[in-house]
Amino acid sequence: MGKLVCAVCGRPFPQGQGIALELAGKNLQFHNKDCAYRFLRQLVTEVDSDCISGQVKRLIDLYEERLNEAAKSKQKKI
């Protein structure tokens, strides 16, 4: 098993650990969630909002639906 290198900080880490994402045809490796978050936060803030507005709305709707379903399942049934 080889060592992987974090795309953000350059830290080497063992294969099987960390976070792996495939974006734009590239495999990105992050040694922990903080580096992955830093990368994704910068990506989202720098991309043109017109490009992602549809996806943002879809994800918000998806998570609102999940929250509503969870709230309904937690209600007491009389």
C-alpha positions as CSV (number, residue, x, y, z in Angstrom):
1,M,0.0,0.0,0.0
2,G,1.4,3.3,-1.0
3,K,1.2,6.7,0.5
4,L,-1.2,9.3,-0.9
5,V,-0.7,13.1,-0.7
6,C,-3.3,15.6,0.5
7,A,-4.4,17.9,-2.4
8,V,-4.6,20.9,0.0
9,C,-1.7,20.7,2.5
10,G,0.6,18.1,0.9
11,R,0.6,15.8,3.9
12,P,1.3,12.2,3.0
13,F,-1.2,9.6,4.4
14,P,-1.8,5.9,4.0
15,Q,-4.1,4.5,1.4
16,G,-7.5,3.6,2.8
17,Q,-7.6,6.7,5.0
18,G,-8.7,10.2,4.3
19,I,-11.4,11.4,1.8
20,A,-11.3,10.7,-1.9
21,L,-13.4,12.7,-4.4
22,E,-13.6,12.6,-8.2
23,L,-14.3,16.0,-9.6
24,A,-13.9,17.1,-13.2
25,G,-12.3,13.8,-14.1
26,K,-9.6,14.2,-11.4
27,N,-9.1,12.1,-8.3
28,L,-8.6,14.3,-5.3
29,Q,-7.3,13.0,-2.0
30,F,-7.6,14.8,1.3
31,H,-6.0,13.5,4.5
32,N,-8.9,14.7,6.7
33,K,-12.3,16.4,6.6
34,D,-10.8,19.8,7.4
35,C,-8.7,19.9,4.2
36,A,-11.7,18.5,2.2
37,Y,-13.9,21.2,3.7
38,R,-11.4,23.9,2.9
39,F,-11.1,22.8,-0.7
40,L,-14.9,22.5,-1.2
41,R,-15.7,25.8,0.5
42,Q,-13.2,27.6,-1.8
43,L,-14.6,25.8,-4.8
44,V,-18.2,26.8,-4.0
45,T,-17.3,30.4,-3.2
46,E,-15.3,30.9,-6.4
47,V,-17.7,29.2,-8.9
48,D,-20.2,31.3,-10.8
49,S,-23.5,31.2,-8.8
50,D,-25.5,30.8,-12.0
51,C,-23.7,27.5,-12.5
52,I,-24.7,25.9,-9.2
53,S,-27.9,27.7,-8.3
54,G,-30.1,24.8,-9.6
55,Q,-28.1,22.2,-7.7
56,V,-28.2,24.3,-4.5
57,K,-32.0,24.6,-4.7
58,R,-32.3,20.9,-5.4
59,L,-30.1,19.9,-2.5
60,I,-32.0,22.3,-0.1
61,D,-35.3,20.8,-1.2
62,L,-33.9,17.3,-0.7
63,Y,-32.6,18.0,2.8
64,E,-35.8,19.8,3.8
65,E,-37.8,16.8,2.6
66,R,-35.6,14.5,4.7
67,L,-36.0,16.7,7.8
68,N,-39.8,16.7,7.3
69,E,-39.9,12.9,7.0
70,A,-37.7,12.5,10.1
71,A,-40.0,14.9,12.1
72,K,-43.1,13.0,11.0
73,S,-41.6,9.7,12.0
74,K,-40.7,11.1,15.5
75,Q,-44.3,12.3,16.1
76,K,-46.3,10.2,18.6
77,K,-49.0,8.2,17.0
78,I,-52.1,8.0,19.0
